[in-house]
Amino acid sequence: LQDQYVKVFSNPAAVDVDEALEGIAQHEKSISEVSFDPSTIEEALAELNPNSAAPGGDIPVKILHDCRGVLAYPLRKLWSCSFESGFIPQQLKEQQITPIFKKGNKCRSENY
């Protein structure tokens, strides 16, 4: 399984840190300049696949997608308060990842 993970995701040891950080100083923003714009949140919600499963069985993705215009402002408020207070709810830090079988032998990790 580890071999398949390494094939799919980047190898942190192989990353050239200097290259990755090149030019960041020119574009660096102060933490006080970060803002949550309802239109940006609405755009992000529009990119969700309405047929995908809800994370943790919470709010169905279809509702987030279809009601994005109404939900953008409250979500902006939620993220702004979380950012300003420095507190991120534990539920937002967790994610469940379920491998999806593609083809072939179900015992082989590369078939997921």
C-alpha positions as CSV (number, residue, x, y, z in Angstrom):
1,L,0.0,0.0,0.0
2,Q,2.9,2.3,0.8
3,D,4.3,1.8,-2.7
4,Q,1.0,2.8,-4.3
5,Y,0.7,5.8,-2.1
6,V,4.2,7.0,-3.1
7,K,3.3,6.5,-6.8
8,V,0.1,8.6,-6.5
9,F,1.3,11.4,-4.1
10,S,4.5,13.4,-4.2
11,N,7.6,12.3,-2.3
12,P,8.4,15.0,0.2
13,A,12.1,14.1,0.2
14,A,12.3,14.7,-3.5
15,V,10.9,18.3,-3.3
16,D,13.4,21.1,-4.0
17,V,12.4,23.5,-1.1
18,D,14.4,26.4,-2.6
19,E,12.6,26.0,-5.9
20,A,9.2,25.7,-4.2
21,L,9.8,28.9,-2.1
22,E,11.2,30.9,-5.1
23,G,9.4,34.1,-5.6
24,I,7.2,33.7,-2.5
25,A,8.7,36.8,-0.8
26,Q,7.5,38.9,-3.8
27,H,3.9,37.7,-3.3
28,E,3.8,37.2,0.4
29,K,0.7,38.6,2.1
30,S,0.4,39.6,5.7
31,I,-1.9,37.4,7.7
32,S,-4.0,40.6,8.4
33,E,-4.7,40.9,4.6
34,V,-6.5,37.6,4.3
35,S,-10.2,38.0,3.8
36,F,-13.1,35.7,3.0
37,D,-15.2,37.0,0.1
38,P,-18.7,35.6,-0.4
39,S,-18.2,35.5,-4.1
40,T,-15.1,33.4,-3.8
41,I,-16.9,31.0,-1.5
42,E,-19.8,30.9,-3.9
43,E,-17.4,30.0,-6.7
44,A,-15.8,27.2,-4.6
45,L,-19.3,25.8,-3.9
46,A,-20.1,25.9,-7.6
47,E,-17.2,23.6,-8.3
48,L,-18.5,20.9,-6.0
49,N,-19.9,17.8,-7.7
50,P,-23.5,17.7,-6.5
51,N,-23.6,13.9,-6.9
52,S,-20.6,13.3,-4.6
53,A,-21.1,12.0,-1.0
54,A,-21.3,14.4,1.9
55,P,-18.2,14.3,4.1
56,G,-19.1,12.5,7.4
57,G,-22.8,12.4,6.3
58,D,-23.3,16.0,7.2
59,I,-24.8,18.5,4.8
60,P,-25.4,16.9,1.4
61,V,-23.1,18.3,-1.3
62,K,-26.1,18.9,-3.5
63,I,-27.5,21.4,-1.0
64,L,-24.1,23.2,-0.7
65,H,-23.9,23.3,-4.5
66,D,-27.5,24.3,-5.2
67,C,-27.9,26.8,-2.3
68,R,-24.4,28.4,-2.7
69,G,-25.8,31.9,-3.2
70,V,-27.7,31.8,0.1
71,L,-24.9,30.0,2.0
72,A,-21.9,32.1,0.8
73,Y,-22.4,34.9,3.3
74,P,-23.0,32.7,6.4
75,L,-20.0,30.5,5.5
76,R,-17.9,33.6,5.0
77,K,-18.9,34.7,8.5
78,L,-18.1,31.3,10.0
79,W,-14.7,31.2,8.3
80,S,-13.9,34.8,9.3
81,C,-14.8,34.2,12.9
82,S,-12.8,31.0,13.0
83,F,-9.8,32.7,11.4
84,E,-9.9,35.8,13.7
85,S,-10.3,33.7,16.8
86,G,-7.6,31.2,15.7
87,F,-9.9,28.3,16.5
88,I,-10.8,25.7,13.9
89,P,-13.4,23.1,14.9
90,Q,-12.1,19.6,15.1
91,Q,-14.8,18.5,12.6
92,L,-13.2,20.7,10.0
93,K,-9.8,19.2,10.6
94,E,-10.8,15.6,9.8
95,Q,-11.5,13.9,6.5
96,Q,-12.6,10.4,5.6
97,I,-10.9,9.0,2.5
98,T,-12.5,6.0,0.9
99,P,-10.6,4.2,-1.8
100,I,-12.7,3.5,-4.9
101,F,-12.1,0.3,-6.8
102,K,-11.4,0.8,-10.5
103,K,-10.7,-2.6,-12.1
104,G,-8.8,-5.8,-11.8
105,N,-7.8,-7.7,-8.7
106,K,-9.3,-6.1,-5.5
107,C,-6.3,-7.3,-3.5
108,R,-3.9,-5.1,-5.4
109,S,-3.7,-1.5,-4.1
110,E,-2.9,0.0,-7.6
111,N,-6.5,-1.0,-8.6
112,Y,-8.0,1.6,-6.3
